[in-house]
């Protein structure tokens, strides 16, 4: 079943679950992610997963900032079995590394600048 991308509350992100079983969370470029945004995105992920776990690609390219409280939300287990953080800039890498260095992710999580490498890693754990 293909799920049409759905906007998380607040309109800063969209989440979809593809026919291949891959979750895809896309943050809009330039957004400042607050705790409410992170909670809304994770609620949408859990709604789509319906008690199952799926690998998740998080497109965080060009996100402006992530609040400390929002980073804390991502330490809570959700419907993701593995998480690949995909970014393109040095700022994206800093945000991801800061999160990974300070918080314990609820599942295997890595940062990538290559979409194909991120997908290969996600699929290797499926």
Secondary structure, 3 states (H helix, E strand, C coil): CCCCCEECCCCCEEEEECCCCCEEEEECCCCEECHHHHHHHHHHHHHHHCCCCEEEEEECCCCCEECHHHHHHCCCCCCEEEEEEECCCHHHHHHHHHHHHHCCCCCEEEEECCHHHHHHHHHHCC
